């Protein structure tokens, strides 16, 4: 770099920094105030949620494959980086055209406000954080750019003092932005009535308790995951960039559409009903072959079939469109919600109220269907309708309408490329075929014959079933495959299929080394 180009770069950086710092203050002030309003009023969250809404299925699937349950964090970080780069460019523009830069700052604020109003449940009052943040960012941009100009002017008297003034102002603004952002996130996480109410809530006992787990439901293979997935380890895949925080005292479920009797149900009324418990494994349609986007828990709730019996669906209805507080929707076949399976309007998970990120205060859980067509979190609306008349969030984005869970199995131990002792290796894993049950699991090592694994005890046909396989192998590199057979005699297919549009298929295999 020549001396002239280096001088130009040194002269530009204060303006780029001014733009980036102003943007940080905009989002920091907005985030702080959104903690006093609602999570949906955060412009950062609103823009992220709008991006998720327009994300094509292939990109969503790619993000989950690569980043797993950290996909939302990656999105937020990426958005922050893009925003700072764009803001830096705006700061450099303000060096020569301050009026144009100020107008663009106002336009950006308006667009952020539009994003906020596009979210479900927001109103004009939710614009306050964005407007205040935009005003703070505009003031910071103009002040910092003015100070940057003085500090970089070669003929400016007391140039060193001007440079120090700019650095102090920029540093203080950065601190204010960071503290505002952190405080806003803390207020959003801990300052809602939903958090306090959930912590104090004591759920009623089930009128129909789930059967105690029989002995032997866990396969005796070192390193296997537990049969019951702890709430803190349960996978989370949804479209909510910010977890909805719903006060149960204000929650209502509306049941309507093609029914003889429309009604609403409060949380207190729901808890007064005859609640039931069930053991149920949930699986995400984005789960790749051998993936970990599945979890097993004990759920407490009210049978959805009883709600629909009260509503009395009309002839011709074949679907229930469930909608969450954040606008997500799922299309569930009516017949699935009215047969004898344990489809619940759930309020409890593993003996405690639902965690906020898993749908507090109320969500749906339905055996036999992937979550995108059945497991609506923060559910507030059930519309009895027809597949021909309505479509749901992910079906509008290329996924299939009904989403039955496919017969699947995986190897949990050993992990891929793990080194195990030669001459006495125990393989273990999990298989599921909801509403039917697992009859056999077979393991193949190094392309040899399929051999029968030992099944752990079955809890119910709606939960996964663990297995183990004892193998005496020679030292070296090996490959193991697994397949399951359900009680209907269906053999898990070897045909590989992507998760889009109705779930992955194929045999899971791992490579490992014995020494």
N, C-alpha and C positions, 0 to 999 in steps of 0.2 A: 504494500500500500504506500503510495507516495505521500509526501508531507501535506500536499493540498487536499488529497482525498481524506487523509486522516483528520485534517482540520475540519473538513465538512462533516464527517461522521461525528466528531466530537461536538460540533455545533448543533447537530440534529437530535442527539440522544435526549437532551432535556425536554424537548417538545414531545418526542415519542413517550418518554416517561410521564409527562404531564397527562397525556391522553389515557394511558394505562391506569394511572393512579385515580384519575377522575372516574373512570369506569368502575374501578374497585370501590370507590366511595358510593357511587350510584347503587351498586348491588348490595353493599354493606348496609347503607341506610334503609334500603327497601327491605332487606332481610330482617333487620332489627324491628322495623314497624310491622312486618308481616307476622312476627311472633306475637304481636298484640292483637292481630286481626284473625287470620286463618292461614294455614299452610298454603292454600290455593292462591292467596294474594301475593305470594312471592313471585316476582317476575322471572327469576332464574328457574324456579320450579315450573312455572307456567310455560316458558319456552321449551324446557326439556320435555315436558309432557306433550306439548304440541308436536315436537320432533318425533317422539315415540308414536304418536297417532299416525303420522305419515310415513313411518318406517316400513319399507316393504318386508315381506315375510323372510326373504333370503337374508336380508341384513340383520334382522332380529335374531334369526337362527345362528348366523355367523357370530354375533356378539355373545350369545349364550354359550356357544361351543368354545369360544376363545377365552371369555372372561367369567363364565359361570354366573354365580349369584353376585359377582362384583360388577356386573354390567352397568348398573345405575351409577355407581361411583365413577366408573370410567367415563360414562357419558357426561357427568357433571364436570369432571376434570377437563375433558376435551372441550366442553362448552366454555369453560373459564379461559382456557388457553386461546381459543378462537376469539373470544370477546376481548381479551387483552391485546392481541395482535391487531384486531380491527380498531380498537381504541387508540393504540399507538399511532396507527396511520391517521386517525382523526386528529390527534395532537399535532402531527407534522403538518397536516393541512391547515390547522389553526395558526400556524406560524405565519403563513402568507395570506390566508383568507379566513380571518376569525369569524366574520359574519356567517359565511357558508358553513363553517364547522359548528357554530352555535345552532343554526337551523337544522343541520343533520342530527345534532344531539337531541333537539326537540322531536324530530321525526322518529328517532330510535325510541324515545320515551313513549310516544304514541303507539308504536308497534308493540312495545312491551305491554302497554295497557290493553291492547286488543288481545294479546295472548292470554292475559289474566282473565279477561271477560269471556274468553272461549272455554274456560274450564267450568265443569259442572258445579253448580251451587254458589257461584260468585255473583256479586252485584256491584253497583257503583261504588259503594263504600270500600270495596277491596282494591280500588284504584289508588287509594291514599298512599300506600307504601311506594308504588311506582312513581307517582307524581312527586312525592317528597324526595325520593332517590334521584329522579331526573333533575330536579331543581338543584339538589346538592352537587350532583355531578357537573352540571352546567357552570355553576359558580366556581367549583374547583378547577374546571378546565380553563376558564378565562383568567382566573387569578394566577394559576401556575404557568400558563403560557406567557402571561405578561412578565412574570418574574424570570422565566426562562429567557425571554428576549433581552431583558436587561443584563442577565448574567453572561450572555453570549455575545453581546455587542462589543466589538473590538475597541471602539472609542468611548465606551461607557466609563465615566469617572467611577472610581472605587469599584472596579469590576469584581475584585475578590470578595468584597462585602456583599455585592449583589448575588454572587454565586453561592455564598454561604446562606444568604436569605432564602434563595430558592431551595437549597438542600434541606434547610430546616422546615420550610413550609411543606415540601414534598414528603419528608419523613413524618411530620405530624399528621398529615392527611392520610398517609399509608397506615399509620397506627390506628387512627380513628376508623378507617375502613375495615381493618382487620378485627378490631375489637367489636365493631358493630355487627360484622358478619358472624363472628363467634357467639356473641350474645344473642343474636337473633336465632341462630340454630339451637342454642341452649333453651331459649324461651319456647321455641316450637316443639322441642323434644319433651320438655318437662312442665310447661306452663298451662296445659289444657285441662279442662274438667275431665276429659276422657281418661287421662293418666291417673288422676287422683281417684276417680270412681272405680276404675278397674282394680287398682291396688286395694281398695276397701271392699270390693264386691265379694260376697259369699254366695256361690251358686247353690240352688236347692239340690237335694239328693235326687237321683234318677228314680222315677217310679218303676222303671224296668232297667235294672243294672246290667252291664255287660258281664258275661261269664268270666270268671277268673281265668287267667292264662294257664293252660295245662303245663305240666312239667315237660321239659325237653323242647320248648319252642325255639331255643337258641342252639345252633350247631356248635359242637365242641371243636371249633377250629380257631387257633390263636389269631387274634387280629380282626376277627369278624365284627361288623357293626352290631350294636344292640338290636334286639327284636323290636323294642319300642324306641322310636326316635325322640330324644329329648327336644322340648320346644325350642330351645336355643340353637339346636343343630338342624332343625327341620328346614328343608329347602324353601326358598322364597322366590317365585317368579310371578310378576304381575306388571301392570302398566303404570302403577302409581310411583312417580318419582319422589313424592313426599307422602308419607303414610297418612291417610285420613284419620282425623282425631274426632271421633263422634261421641258426644255426651249421650249415654244410654237413656237419660231422662227425656231427651228430645227425639230419640230414634223412633221411627215408625216404618212398618212394612205395608206397602199398598199391594193388594191382590185384586186384579181387575182384568179387563179384556173380554174374551169370549166366555163369560161365566154368567150364571144366573144370579149370583150374589157377590157384589163387590164389597170389600171391607178393608179396614186398616187394623194393624195390630201393633200395640206398644210393647216396649221391652218388658215392662212389668207384667203385662198380660201374657207375654210369651213365657216368662218364668213361672207363671201360675198354671201352665198347661202340664200335661203328663209327659215329662221329658224322658227320653230314652238314651242309653249309652250303646255305643258300638265300636268294635275294633275295625279300623279301615286304613288301608294303604292308599295314599294319593300319589299320582304320577303325572308329571308334566309332559305334554306332547312334544316339547323341545328336548326331551331326554334322549341323548344319543344311545346307540347300542353300548351297553355296559356302563351307562352314565349313572350319576348319583342324584338326579332330580326326581327322587322318589322318597317317601317317608311314611312311617307307620305310627299311628297314634290311637288313643282312645278318645272318642268324640262324644259330647253330650249335647242333645238337641231334641227338637220336636219333629216327628215325621212329616215330611212335606206332603205326603199323600193325604194326611188328615186335613191339612190346610186346603188342599184342592178339593177334597170331599165336601168341605164347608162351602167352597165357592161354586161347586157344581159346574164343571166345564160343559160347554155346549157341543153338540154334534159338529164335527168338522174340524175342531181344534186338534192340533197334533204337536204343539210346541209350547214351551214356557220360556219366555224371554226374561231373564233375570238381569237386573241393572244394579250397579254399585253406586255408592255415594259420589265416586269420582268419575262417573260416566261410563265405565266399562260395562259390557253386556255379554251374556252367554246364551246360546240357544240349546235347550235341553229337550229331548223328545218327551212329550207328555206321558207316553206309556212307561217310560223309565221312572218317572216321578210318582206314578200311581200304582205300580206293581208292589210286590211284597219285599223288595230290597230296602235296606236301611238308608234311604236318602233323607238327610236331616237338615233342618235349619239349625245350625250348630251355634252354641254359646260357650262351650267348654272344650278344652283340649288337654288331655293327660291330667285331669283332676283340677284344673284351674281355669279361670276365665280365658278366653282367647287372647293371645298376645296381640298387641295393636297391629303389628305387621302381618299377622295371620287372620285379620278380619274383624277385630273387636269393634262393636259388640256382637255382631251376628254375621255368619257366613253360611254358605251351602257346602255340603260334602255329599257326593253321590257315588256309590260303588259302580265300577264298570266303565266309567267315562273319564277321559282326560280332563284335566282341570279347566281348560279353555272353553269347554262347553258345559261345565257343570259346577265348578267349585268357586262361584262368585263370592269374593270377600266384600265386607262392608255393604252387604246387600240391603237395598231399600225398596225394591219394586219387583213384583212378579206379574208379568202380563201373559195371560193365556191367549195364544194366537196360533198362527199357522206358519210353517216354513215358507210357504208360497208368498206370504204377505210381509214377513219381517226377517231381517238378518241381523247377526250379532257382530261384535267388534272384530274378531279374528276371521270370521267367515267372509266379511267384506274385504279382507286382505289376503284372500286366496287359500285359507284353510277349509277343510271339509266341514259340513254342517253338524255331524253327529258325533264323531270322535270316540268310538269304542276303543278301550284299551287293548292293545295287542298282547298276546302271549309272549312273555319275555323272561330271560334269565341272565345272570351275570356272574362273573368270578370276582369275589371281593378280596380273597387272599389266595396266592401271593399277588402283590401288586405288580404291574408291568415293570419288567427289567429288575425285579427284586432278586437278591441272591438268597437261596434257601439251602438247608442241609441236604446233602445227597443221602439216599437210602432210607428216607422216612419222612416224606413231605406230606402235609395235610393241605389239600385245597378246600376252599369253602366259598359259599356264595348264596345268592338269593334268587328266587323265581316267583312269578306271580301270574295268575290267570283269574282275574276277579269275577265273582259270581259263579265260577265253575270249579276252581280249585286245581292244585297241582297234583298229578298222579305219579310222575317220575321225573328225575333229572339225570341226564347222562353226560359223561365227560369223555373227551377224546384227547389223548396226549400224543404229540408228534405224528398226527395223521393215522394213528392206529385204530383199533376197534373202539366203538362206543361202549363205555362201561357204566354200570349203574352206580350212581352216588347214593349215599345214605341220607334219607330225608329226616329233618327235624320234625317234631310234632306239629300238626296243623292247628292253628288257633281258630280261624274261620276261613271260608272260601273267599272272603273279601280282603284278606291280608296276605302279605308275602309269606313265602315259606323258605326257610333256610335249609342248606344242605352241606355235606362234607364228603370228601373223597380222599381216601388214603392211597398214596402212590409211592412205590419204591423205585426210584429212578437212578440212573447212572449220572455221574458228574457231567456237566456240560450245559449247553443252551437248549432250552425246550420251549415248546408251544402247547398250550392247553386251550381247548374249546369247550363250550357248554351249550346244551340245548335242553329244553323242557318239553314234557308231554302233559297235557291237561286231562281232566277226567272225561272229557268228551272224545278222547283219543286223538286230538289234534297235536301234531308234532310241530314244534317251533320251526318256522321256515328259515332256510339258510339265505334266502334272497335278500340282498341288501337294499334298503330303501331309506331315503333321507327322512328327516322329521316332517318336512312339508310334503303333502298337505294333511296327513293323518297319522303321523307317528313313525318312528324308525323301526326297522326290522333287520334281522340277521343274527348270526351267532357271534357271541362275544368271545374274544380270544385274548390271551395274555402271553407274553414271552417272558421267561424267567431263566435264571441260571442256578444250577445245583452244584454245590462244592462240598 
